[in-house]
Each structure stands twice: as structure tokens, then as C-alpha cells.
Amino acid sequence: MHVKAHDEVAIRDALGRALRDLRISITDRCNFRCTYCMPKEVFGKDYPFLPQHAVLTFEEIVRVVRLFERLGVRKIRLTGGEPLLRRDVERLVRMIAEVPGIDDIAMTTNGSRLTYEKAAALKAAGLRRITVSLDSLDDGVFQAMNDVSFPVDRVLQAIDAAAKAGLSPVKINMVVKRGVNEDSVVPMAERFRGTGHVVRFIEYMDVGNSNGWRMEDVVTADEILSMIHQRWPLEQIPARTAGEVATRYRYLDGQGEIGIIASVTKPFCGGCTRARMSSDGQLYTCLFGGKGHDVRAWLRSGMSDDEILERIASVWSHRNDRYSEVRTSETARLPRVEMSKIGG
């Protein structure tokens, strides 16, 4: 198929949205059991995780990246599960970094395996940015949320290691759930003010089917902003790029910025340029999607690149997802892909 030049939009969906970002889950496994993502009651010791042959190989992932680049993708984010559980992940980063047209490679991790050596290897391989999940600075709260008694200090060490390796500023993601960790919002802001790192506060979302989501559990973006603004005045600043999910605010005293991701109360579906690939090669066009498209089957059936490209292009051109904009009590009950499969 004809593909346009690098700076042109190669394809748009049914609502006119371009394809710019591809989030790739490289494993469905995680060593945490965060209550809002992989609760132990569902993801117990007998949970049937994917066998190795079902997971895309590095070579298959890179083939997918090459095809998506032809359709306009410039940014790749590696997720999981926990991506650092995938052996030799820096080799995958290096392979992706060699794909012409890919401008940015990022990763989201829980930090449990992010040593300085690992961070330095990822940076050397071509990783440009890293996001570390941390839901509280209070050990009791954080360990209750990750549900494997993993301590805060180890995650803070991982953030320092990433910064030392040159992966800075580090983004820190905090999911805020009412009655659980809203008291941690201001301490989190305080801890990272002036460090150059950016905390992103995320409204608790109804991703997947197993976290027991209720609207009453959502601490809204306005509440989060108010908590911090009362202590250190903030002002909104423009997005760096189109399709950015976090609304940016900077401290008036010059001590850096925060982000707030308000996908429940202030949906940003209209600017969504992201496609998502699960670790077993299912293509999802929305974080809240119920059914994927089996790219793995296409990759393993002997199809040519152009044949697969046509199919991916067809999926995107028919895309009309805007779940967060039309969310109701009825749609919230529909089956959705688990967050652990597509990495949020």
C-alpha cells in the first residue's frame, strides 16, 4: 500500500485520529499483585499465564513495529505485566531503536528490577524515557496496594538508578483510589518537587474486569489538583505533543511540574493516537477494548508484510472507540481486556 512521507499522517481512524503511538506488552506476568490491576483473588498461584510459545518473540515484535511505523507510529512504549521480567529486554530495545522513523522508546515498570546496571543497559540500547509506578510513600499503604510486601525504598532506589543512568526526568505514576491512598497525594508531590522528575496522578479507572471498580472510588482530577494547589500554587501549561494524556501543571515557585490523568472525569478520547498490542499479539484500539485482532496469527501464517499492513490499516481506519467519553453504568459492565495484558 502507498504510505506517505515521515512528516505526513499516513492513516486516520473513523473519527479522524492519526496513529502515532504503539504500546506493546511484552509479558503478561508481574511480580506485584496490585489490587487495581492484578488482584490475588483472580491472579493466584494457579492462574494460567501465557506459555512461552504464545508470546510474541523479539523478532515478531520488531516486525510489528516496522509495519506500524509505515502507518505513522513514531513512539513505542514497552509495558507488561512487568516488562523487566522479560529476559534480555535491552536487546529488544536495541532492535526497535534500529527501526528508521521510530523517534522515541519508553518503558513503564514497577521498578522492582530496575537496578543501575539494568537502567544503564537500557539507556545504552536506546531507551529514552522511563515511567515508574509508585502509589504511595507510606510503606503500609504501598505494600497493601502491591500486595506482595514490596517496600517503598526499593522503588525510590530504582528511580534514582534510572536518573543516574541518564533516563531523566523520570515519570512517576500514582493511581489514586479513595479510601486507600488519597492521603499520599500531597506527600508524593512534596517528595518529587524540585527533583526534575514528574509525578503523574491518575484517576482510578475501570480497566479490566477484576478490580471491582466503582465511581465512588475515584478521587477526581479536580480534587487532586486542589489538594496540591492549596499547598503549592499551580498553573496549567500546554501539552508538549498532540494526544498527550496528562494535563500538565507547573509550580508557580519554579519547583517543577506534575501531570494529572483524568480519563474518568475529563476524557481525552478525541485526541487518542494510541494502539495497543498484548504480549500474545492481540491488537486493541482502546484501553477499554473487549476484543482484540489476532496479529500473531497473521505473523505466523506466512502473510507478507504488505498483507499484514493492509489488515492493520483496515483495523485502524474503522476504529471509532471513545469508551471514556460514553462511559455509563451499562458500558462499565461490558467485558474488557485486563490491564495486565495490555499494560494500561
C-alpha positions as CSV (number, residue, x, y, z in Angstrom):
1,M,0.0,0.0,0.0
2,H,1.1,3.6,-0.5
3,V,2.5,5.2,2.6
4,K,3.1,8.9,3.0
5,A,6.3,10.7,3.9
6,H,7.6,10.7,7.5
7,D,6.0,14.0,8.5
8,E,2.6,13.3,6.9
9,V,-0.3,11.5,8.5
10,A,-0.3,8.0,6.9
11,I,-3.7,6.9,8.2
12,R,-6.6,8.2,10.3
13,D,-9.4,6.4,12.1
14,A,-13.2,6.8,11.6
15,L,-13.1,9.9,14.0
16,G,-10.1,11.5,12.2
17,R,-7.4,10.5,14.7
18,A,-3.9,9.7,13.5
19,L,-1.9,6.7,14.6
20,R,1.2,7.9,16.4
21,D,1.9,5.7,19.4
22,L,2.1,1.9,19.9
23,R,2.1,0.4,23.4
24,I,3.5,-3.1,23.4
25,S,3.0,-5.5,26.3
26,I,6.0,-7.9,26.3
27,T,4.8,-10.2,29.1
28,D,1.5,-10.9,30.9
29,R,3.4,-11.8,34.1
30,C,4.1,-9.5,37.0
31,N,5.7,-9.9,40.4
32,F,3.3,-7.5,42.0
33,R,-0.4,-8.1,42.7
34,C,-1.7,-4.6,42.7
35,T,-5.3,-4.6,43.8
36,Y,-6.4,-2.3,41.0
37,C,-4.7,-4.4,38.3
38,M,-3.9,-8.0,39.2
39,P,-5.7,-8.8,42.4
40,K,-4.6,-12.0,44.1
41,E,-8.1,-13.3,44.2
42,V,-8.0,-13.6,40.4
43,F,-4.3,-13.8,39.6
44,G,-3.4,-16.5,42.2
45,K,-0.7,-19.2,42.0
46,D,-2.8,-21.3,39.7
47,Y,-3.6,-18.5,37.2
48,P,-2.9,-19.7,33.6
49,F,-0.3,-17.2,32.3
50,L,0.7,-17.5,28.7
51,P,3.1,-20.3,27.7
52,Q,6.3,-19.1,26.1
53,H,5.2,-20.1,22.6
54,A,2.1,-17.9,22.8
55,V,4.1,-14.8,23.5
56,L,5.5,-12.7,20.6
57,T,9.2,-13.2,20.0
58,F,11.5,-10.1,19.8
59,E,11.7,-10.6,16.1
60,E,7.9,-10.7,15.8
61,I,7.6,-7.5,17.9
62,V,10.2,-5.7,15.7
63,R,8.3,-6.8,12.6
64,V,5.1,-5.3,14.1
65,V,7.0,-2.1,14.9
66,R,8.3,-1.8,11.3
67,L,4.7,-2.2,10.0
68,F,3.2,0.3,12.4
69,E,6.0,2.8,11.6
70,R,4.8,2.7,8.0
71,L,1.4,3.7,9.2
72,G,2.6,6.7,11.2
73,V,3.8,5.4,14.6
74,R,6.7,7.3,16.0
75,K,6.6,6.4,19.7
76,I,6.9,2.9,21.2
77,R,6.2,2.2,24.9
78,L,7.1,-1.2,26.3
79,T,4.8,-2.4,29.1
80,G,3.6,-5.6,30.7
81,G,2.8,-7.1,33.1
82,E,6.2,-6.1,34.4
83,P,8.4,-5.7,31.3
84,L,11.7,-6.2,33.2
85,L,10.6,-9.8,33.9
86,R,11.2,-10.5,30.1
87,R,14.8,-11.8,29.8
88,D,17.3,-9.6,27.9
89,V,14.8,-6.8,27.2
90,E,17.6,-4.4,26.4
91,R,18.2,-6.5,23.2
92,L,14.6,-5.8,22.2
93,V,15.1,-2.1,22.9
94,R,18.2,-2.1,20.7
95,M,16.4,-3.8,17.9
96,I,13.5,-1.3,18.0
97,A,15.9,1.6,18.2
98,E,17.3,0.5,14.8
99,V,14.0,0.8,13.1
100,P,14.1,4.0,10.9
101,G,11.3,6.5,11.8
102,I,10.9,5.5,15.4
103,D,11.8,8.6,17.4
104,D,11.0,7.6,21.0
105,I,11.2,4.4,23.0
106,A,9.8,4.4,26.6
107,M,9.0,1.8,29.2
108,T,6.7,1.6,32.2
109,T,7.9,-0.5,35.1
110,N,7.1,-1.2,38.8
111,G,10.9,-0.6,39.5
112,S,11.4,-3.8,41.3
113,R,14.1,-5.0,39.0
114,L,15.4,-1.6,37.9
115,T,19.0,-1.6,39.1
116,Y,21.5,1.0,37.9
117,E,23.1,-1.7,35.7
118,K,19.8,-2.5,34.1
119,A,18.9,1.2,33.6
120,A,22.3,1.9,32.1
121,A,22.0,-1.1,29.7
122,L,18.5,0.1,28.6
123,K,19.7,3.6,28.1
124,A,22.7,2.4,26.0
125,A,20.3,0.2,23.9
126,G,18.2,3.2,23.0
127,L,15.6,3.6,25.7
128,R,14.8,7.3,26.0
129,R,12.3,7.6,28.8
130,I,11.1,5.5,31.8
131,T,8.0,5.7,33.9
132,V,8.0,4.1,37.4
133,S,4.7,3.2,39.2
134,L,4.6,4.2,42.9
135,D,1.2,4.6,44.6
136,S,2.3,5.9,48.0
137,L,5.4,6.8,50.0
138,D,3.8,5.2,53.1
139,D,5.2,1.7,53.3
140,G,2.0,0.3,54.9
141,V,-0.2,1.8,52.2
142,F,2.1,0.9,49.3
143,Q,2.7,-2.7,50.5
144,A,-1.1,-3.2,50.9
145,M,-1.6,-1.9,47.3
146,N,1.1,-4.0,45.7
147,D,0.1,-6.9,47.9
148,V,3.5,-8.6,47.9
149,S,5.0,-6.5,50.7
150,F,7.4,-4.7,48.4
151,P,8.9,-1.7,50.2
152,V,8.8,1.9,49.0
153,D,12.6,2.4,49.4
154,R,13.4,-0.2,46.7
155,V,11.2,1.8,44.2
156,L,12.9,5.1,45.2
157,Q,16.2,3.4,44.7
158,A,15.1,2.4,41.2
159,I,14.0,6.0,40.4
160,D,17.5,7.2,41.5
161,A,19.2,4.5,39.4
162,A,17.2,5.5,36.3
163,A,18.1,9.1,36.8
164,K,21.8,8.3,37.4
165,A,21.8,6.2,34.1
166,G,20.5,9.2,32.2
167,L,16.9,8.2,31.9
168,S,15.7,11.5,33.4
169,P,13.4,13.2,34.1
170,V,11.7,10.0,35.4
171,K,7.9,10.0,35.4
172,I,6.3,8.5,38.5
173,N,2.7,7.2,38.0
174,M,0.4,7.2,41.1
175,V,-3.0,5.7,40.8
176,V,-5.2,7.4,43.4
177,K,-8.1,5.4,45.0
178,R,-10.5,6.8,47.5
179,G,-10.2,5.4,51.0
180,V,-6.8,3.8,50.1
181,N,-4.1,6.3,49.2
182,E,-5.6,9.8,48.7
183,D,-3.7,10.9,51.8
184,S,-0.5,10.1,49.9
185,V,-1.1,12.7,47.2
186,V,0.5,15.8,48.9
187,P,3.5,13.8,50.3
188,M,4.2,12.4,46.8
189,A,4.1,15.9,45.3
190,E,6.4,17.1,48.1
191,R,8.9,14.3,47.7
192,F,9.5,15.0,44.0
193,R,9.2,18.8,43.9
194,G,12.5,20.2,42.8
195,T,13.9,16.9,41.7
196,G,13.2,17.4,38.0
197,H,11.1,14.2,38.0
198,V,7.4,14.4,37.2
199,V,4.6,12.8,39.2
200,R,1.5,11.9,37.3
201,F,-1.6,11.4,39.4
202,I,-4.0,9.0,37.7
203,E,-7.7,8.7,38.4
204,Y,-8.7,5.2,39.4
205,M,-10.0,3.6,36.2
206,D,-12.4,0.8,35.3
207,V,-9.8,-1.1,33.3
208,G,-10.3,-4.9,33.0
209,N,-13.0,-6.8,34.9
210,S,-11.4,-7.8,38.1
211,N,-10.7,-4.7,40.2
212,G,-14.2,-4.1,41.5
213,W,-14.2,-0.5,40.1
214,R,-16.9,1.9,41.4
215,M,-17.3,5.6,40.6
216,E,-17.3,6.3,44.3
217,D,-13.7,5.1,44.5
218,V,-12.5,7.8,42.1
219,V,-10.6,10.7,43.5
220,T,-11.2,13.2,40.8
221,A,-8.6,15.3,39.0
222,D,-10.2,18.5,40.4
223,E,-9.8,17.1,44.0
224,I,-6.2,16.0,43.3
225,L,-5.3,19.4,41.9
226,S,-7.0,21.2,44.8
227,M,-5.0,19.2,47.4
228,I,-1.7,20.2,45.8
229,H,-2.7,23.7,44.7
230,Q,-3.7,24.7,48.3
231,R,-0.1,23.8,49.4
232,W,1.9,25.0,46.4
233,P,0.1,27.1,43.8
234,L,0.0,25.6,40.3
235,E,-0.8,26.8,36.8
236,Q,-1.7,24.8,33.8
237,I,0.8,24.6,31.0
238,P,0.4,23.5,27.4
239,A,0.8,19.9,26.3
240,R,4.2,19.1,24.7
241,T,2.7,16.9,22.0
242,A,-0.8,16.3,20.5
243,G,-2.5,13.3,22.0
244,E,-0.7,13.7,25.4
245,V,-2.8,12.0,28.1
246,A,-1.7,14.0,31.1
247,T,-2.7,17.6,31.7
248,R,0.4,19.5,32.8
249,Y,0.7,21.9,35.7
250,R,3.8,23.7,37.0
251,Y,4.5,25.1,40.4
252,L,4.5,28.9,40.5
253,D,7.6,28.8,42.6
254,G,9.6,27.1,39.8
255,Q,9.9,23.7,41.6
256,G,8.9,21.7,38.5
257,E,5.7,20.2,37.3
258,I,3.1,17.5,37.8
259,G,0.6,15.8,35.5
260,I,-2.9,14.6,36.1
261,I,-4.5,11.9,34.0
262,A,-8.3,12.3,34.2
263,S,-9.6,9.6,32.0
264,V,-12.8,9.2,34.1
265,T,-13.9,12.8,34.7
266,K,-12.3,14.6,31.7
267,P,-11.9,12.0,28.9
268,F,-9.4,12.6,26.2
269,C,-10.6,10.1,23.7
270,G,-10.8,12.8,21.0
271,G,-7.1,13.1,20.8
272,C,-6.1,9.4,21.3
273,T,-3.5,8.3,18.9
274,R,-2.6,5.0,20.6
275,A,-2.8,1.4,19.5
276,R,-2.0,-1.4,22.0
277,M,-0.6,-4.8,21.4
278,S,-0.9,-7.6,24.0
279,S,2.0,-9.9,24.7
280,D,0.3,-12.7,22.7
281,G,-0.1,-10.4,19.7
282,Q,-3.7,-9.2,20.0
283,L,-4.2,-5.6,18.7
284,Y,-6.5,-3.4,20.7
285,T,-7.6,0.0,19.6
286,C,-8.7,1.2,23.1
287,L,-7.5,0.6,26.7
288,F,-11.1,-0.5,27.5
289,G,-11.4,-2.8,24.4
290,G,-13.2,-6.1,24.7
291,K,-11.9,-7.9,21.7
292,G,-8.5,-7.8,20.0
293,H,-7.4,-8.5,16.5
294,D,-5.1,-11.6,16.2
295,V,-1.9,-10.1,14.7
296,R,0.1,-13.1,16.0
297,A,-1.9,-15.4,13.7
298,W,-1.2,-13.1,10.7
299,L,2.5,-13.0,11.6
300,R,2.7,-16.8,11.9
301,S,0.6,-17.7,8.8
302,G,3.2,-16.7,6.2
303,M,1.5,-13.5,5.2
304,S,3.6,-10.8,3.6
305,D,4.4,-7.5,5.2
306,D,2.0,-5.7,2.8
307,E,-0.8,-8.2,3.5
308,I,-0.5,-7.6,7.3
309,L,-0.1,-3.9,6.8
310,E,-3.4,-3.8,4.9
311,R,-5.1,-5.6,7.7
312,I,-3.7,-3.3,10.4
313,A,-4.6,-0.3,8.3
314,S,-8.2,-1.6,8.0
315,V,-8.5,-2.1,11.8
316,W,-7.3,1.5,12.4
317,S,-9.4,3.1,9.7
318,H,-12.5,1.5,11.1
319,R,-11.7,2.4,14.7
320,N,-14.3,4.5,16.5
321,D,-13.6,3.8,20.1
322,R,-14.3,6.5,22.7
323,Y,-15.1,4.5,25.8
324,S,-14.3,7.1,28.4
325,E,-16.5,9.7,26.7
326,V,-19.5,7.4,26.6
327,R,-18.9,5.6,29.9
328,T,-22.2,4.6,31.6
329,S,-23.1,2.1,34.3
330,E,-24.1,-0.2,31.4
331,T,-20.9,0.1,29.4
332,A,-18.9,-0.2,32.6
333,R,-20.2,-3.7,32.9
334,L,-19.1,-4.9,29.5
335,P,-16.2,-7.4,29.4
336,R,-12.8,-5.7,28.8
337,V,-9.3,-6.8,28.3
338,E,-7.4,-7.0,31.6
339,M,-4.9,-4.2,32.2
340,S,-2.2,-6.8,32.9
341,K,-2.5,-7.9,29.3
342,I,-2.0,-4.5,27.6
343,G,-0.1,-2.5,30.3
344,G,-2.5,0.4,30.9
